[in-house]
Amino acid sequence: LSAGRVQMSIEEQALCFMAGANSIFSGDRLLTTPNPDVDQDKMMFQTLNIKPRESFKEKLEHQHC
């Protein structure tokens, strides 16, 4: 889920996750539109019992063909 989430309720976003959405863009602002506050996202995850994954910390090695 990305642009437009500020206009969606938690219930609407929950339906998106139930339909298969598996990620969000997090931060104050996307390129051209505002984004929900990080604290709002944390609250939504707690409400929906969604456990965020850690981001990748290691650089992925390129595979050569």
Buried (B, 14 or more C-beta within 10 A) or exposed (E): BEEEBEEBEEEEBBEBBEEEEEEBBBEEEBEEEEBBEEEBBEEBBEEBEBEEEEEEEEEEEEEEE
